[in-house]
Amino acid sequence: MKKMIVAVMVLIGCLFTVNVGAQNPSKEYRDALTKFLTVSGGLSTYDAMLDMMFEAMPQITAEKKTAIREKAAARFIELIAPAYEKHIALGDLQEAVKFYESPAGKRIQAAQKPMLTESMKVGHKLGMELQQMVMSEM
């Protein structure tokens, strides 16, 4: 569990230090990307990682957790927006938002966080098994 928490903390640290690109997308694009990542469940990835980290740090208040979540999401949008803008047009983001606001899109979005949590546990288990496989071949 401690290794997983350290890995999550490293990933979050990378979030605050990586610079994806030099261009600065417009506010309209950043706003559309924020809405897309919110309605699609993309931001729930960071919520799941933060939830795991917060489990090991029960002394952090709910108010501080909310502030950390907001700061992480804003930083993520700032860093990832240039890459999105390079590959996805504003109109396409807006169309994707329409889908995720539909009933089917809402069901898919609602499933994202629990699926990610379960996938991270499976990934951890598989990683341990792969490590044992490699060690047995040495």
C-alpha positions in Angstrom: 0.0 0.0 0.0 2.9 2.4 0.8 4.4 1.8 -2.6 1.1 2.7 -4.2 0.8 5.9 -2.2 4.3 6.9 -3.1 3.5 6.2 -6.8 0.4 8.3 -6.6 2.3 11.2 -4.9 5.0 11.0 -7.7 2.3 11.2 -10.4 0.7 14.2 -8.7 4.1 15.8 -8.3 4.6 15.3 -12.1 1.3 17.1 -12.6 2.6 20.2 -11.0 6.0 20.2 -12.8 5.5 19.0 -16.3 5.2 21.6 -19.1 3.4 20.0 -22.0 3.7 22.8 -24.5 4.7 26.4 -25.1 1.4 27.6 -26.7 -1.3 29.0 -24.5 -4.8 28.1 -25.7 -7.6 30.7 -25.5 -9.8 30.9 -22.5 -12.7 29.6 -24.7 -10.7 26.5 -25.5 -9.6 26.0 -21.9 -13.2 26.4 -20.7 -14.4 23.9 -23.3 -11.7 21.5 -22.3 -12.6 21.9 -18.6 -16.2 21.1 -19.4 -15.3 18.1 -21.6 -13.0 16.6 -18.9 -15.6 17.2 -16.3 -18.6 15.7 -18.1 -16.5 12.8 -19.6 -15.0 11.8 -16.3 -11.5 12.7 -17.3 -10.9 14.7 -14.2 -12.1 11.8 -12.0 -8.7 10.2 -12.6 -7.1 12.8 -10.4 -9.9 12.4 -7.8 -9.3 8.7 -7.6 -5.5 9.2 -7.2 -6.2 11.9 -4.6 -8.7 9.7 -2.8 -6.0 7.0 -2.4 -3.5 9.5 -1.1 -6.0 11.0 1.3 -6.7 7.6 2.8 -3.2 7.6 4.1 -3.5 11.1 5.4 -6.6 11.3 7.5 -5.5 14.5 9.2 -6.2 16.5 6.0 -9.5 18.3 6.5 -12.4 18.1 4.0 -11.8 21.9 3.2 -8.2 21.3 2.4 -9.0 18.2 0.3 -11.4 20.4 -1.7 -8.7 23.1 -2.2 -6.2 20.5 -3.3 -8.6 19.0 -5.8 -9.4 22.4 -7.3 -5.7 23.3 -7.6 -4.8 19.9 -9.1 -7.6 20.2 -11.7 -6.7 23.8 -12.7 -3.1 22.8 -13.0 -3.9 19.8 -15.1 -6.0 21.8 -17.5 -3.3 24.4 -17.8 -0.7 21.8 -18.6 -2.7 19.5 -20.9 -4.6 22.2 -22.9 -1.8 22.8 -25.5 -1.7 19.1 -26.3 -5.5 18.9 -26.6 -5.6 22.0 -28.8 -2.9 20.5 -31.1 -5.0 17.4 -31.7 -8.6 18.2 -31.0 -10.5 21.2 -32.5 -12.7 23.3 -30.3 -15.8 22.2 -32.2 -15.0 18.6 -31.7 -14.7 19.2 -27.9 -18.0 20.9 -27.9 -19.7 18.0 -29.8 -18.1 15.5 -27.3 -19.6 17.5 -24.4 -23.1 17.2 -26.0 -22.6 13.4 -26.1 -21.5 13.3 -22.4 -24.5 15.4 -21.4 -26.8 12.8 -23.0 -28.2 9.9 -20.9 -25.7 7.4 -22.3 -22.8 9.8 -21.8 -23.9 10.4 -18.2 -23.9 6.7 -17.5 -20.5 6.2 -19.0 -19.1 9.2 -17.1 -20.6 7.8 -13.8 -18.8 4.5 -14.3 -15.4 6.1 -14.9 -14.3 6.6 -11.3 -15.2 3.2 -9.9 -13.7 1.6 -13.0 -10.5 3.5 -12.5 -10.3 2.6 -8.9 -10.8 -1.1 -9.7 -8.3 -0.9 -12.6 -5.7 0.6 -10.4 -6.1 -2.3 -7.9 -5.9 -4.8 -10.8 -2.8 -3.1 -12.1 -1.1 -3.2 -8.8 -1.9 -6.9 -8.4 -0.7 -7.6 -12.0 2.5 -5.7 -11.3 3.2 -7.8 -8.3 2.6 -11.0 -10.3 4.8 -9.8 -13.2 7.6 -9.0 -10.7 7.4 -12.5 -9.4 7.4 -13.9 -12.9 10.5 -12.0 -13.8 12.3 -12.9 -10.6 11.5 -16.6 -11.1 13.2 -16.4 -14.5 16.4 -15.0 -13.2 
